[in-house]
Amino acid sequence: MRKDGAHASPLADVDALTGTLGGSGRGTRLTARRLARRLADEQLPVLDRAQQLSQRPEIQARLIACELVPFSFDEDPEEAMAVLHDLVADGDPAVRAAAVAACARITRTHFGRILEVLSGWRDSPSPHVRRAVVVSAARAAESTRLERAPQLMRLVDSLLTDRDPSVRRLLGPSALGAFLGAYPDVTFDSLIGWSTSSDPQVLWNVAMAFTSAPAAPLAKRALIVLRKLALDERRTVWRAVAAAMWQLGRRRPDVVRPELERWLADETRTKVAREALKYL
């Protein structure tokens, strides 16, 4: 990448940018867009500027870097994602959030080109990087892009055992829920397969997928999975089943309430039914 001409335009002056934006997210995005356009007009590499800003100590500079990376992706995809990787693992939560959002935008636009990179991120020691994979996968689920379904299932598969709170909170309830909304049949088949695991974290994710709004149309089929998981004695699992039955029961009482009534009379599932019925 070119390193010359770093300060060829007033808009490229880092100190001026970081000193005038304040905390406005919209202002940051507008500034990044304006800067990317100006750098492109002057035939200067946007990625160089994103890389430089990503290494600045000022939070605002790193926020601008997050917004610049999607504009620079085509210049050097591998290097752009390397810059974004460091921003996703940044010490500041605002920078991490902006970087994850940028990663999700890139994933939706360049899904096939980014899949291998995200697959590598799953093994990162940083939970923030692994969380970025989950968020990006959820955002990439689109009902008009059916070819993505099996790839997305494989992408999150190895993360189902991840016990870090920042990852698990988004995987079952959010990402798998998004998959159910975009690809109900493919996702349900995957949930059936995952439900045969002996790992309680995997089973927690399976059950929590049915707490999502897109699970409601699948309530009758969901009971096939939840009946089995309700027999699990591990608190992590059976309480997740109770949460799923509660949420499904709010949306589909016609299906779920009769099932819970039957569970009350079944000593192997009584505690699950009682916990779910507290909230119905």
Sequence and secondary structure as in RCSB ss.txt:
>XXXX:A:sequence
MRKDGAHASPLADVDALTGTLGGSGRGTRLTARRLARRLADEQLPVLDRAQQLSQRPEIQARLIACELVPFSFDE
DPEEAMAVLHDLVADGDPAVRAAAVAACARITRTHFGRILEVLSGWRDSPSPHVRRAVVVSAARAAESTRLERAP
QLMRLVDSLLTDRDPSVRRLLGPSALGAFLGAYPDVTFDSLIGWSTSSDPQVLWNVAMAFTSAPAAPLAKRALIV
LRKLALDERRTVWRAVAAAMWQLGRRRPDVVRPELERWLADETRTKVAREALKYL
>XXXX:A:secstr
   S TTSSGGG HHHHHHH TT HHHHHHHHHHHHHHHHHTT  HHHHHHHHHT SSHHHHHHHHHHHHHHGGG
 HHHHHHHHHHHHT SSHHHHHHHHHHHHHHHHHSHHHHHHHHHHHTT S HHHHHHHHHHHHHH  TT GGGHH
HHHHHHHGGGG   HHHHHHIIIIIIHHHHHH HHHHHHHHHHHTT   HHHHHHHHHHTTSGGGGGGHHHHHHH
HHHHTT   HHHHHHHHHHHHHHHHH HHHHHHHHHHHHT TTTHHHHHHHHTT 
